[in-house]
């Protein structure tokens, strides 16, 4: 599969207000996908260092958001923005 191709996808049963079932989708990922960012452990959370998977980016309704953990640090935000750019094909990951 390549960026810019149109595919049929089975999105299954997810959450209310999200597209489900058989739908057409456009592939937006970079050819050399990296798309991850480290989120450091902190007192306010998360309890362990985590990895944000920008390549699994999806829109969710506000109603799904239940409890705020914390704001990302400037360096975490920058890393996540780069990972998102890589996942969406706006930047090539470093090798």
Secondary structure as GFF3:
##gff-version 3
##sequence-region A 1 95
A	DSSP	beta_strand	6	10	.	.	.	ID=ss1
A	DSSP	beta_strand	22	26	.	.	.	ID=ss2
A	DSSP	beta_strand	36	39	.	.	.	ID=ss3
A	DSSP	beta_strand	50	53	.	.	.	ID=ss4
A	DSSP	three_ten_helix	54	56	.	.	.	ID=ss5
A	DSSP	three_ten_helix	62	64	.	.	.	ID=ss6
A	DSSP	alpha_helix	74	87	.	.	.	ID=ss7
###
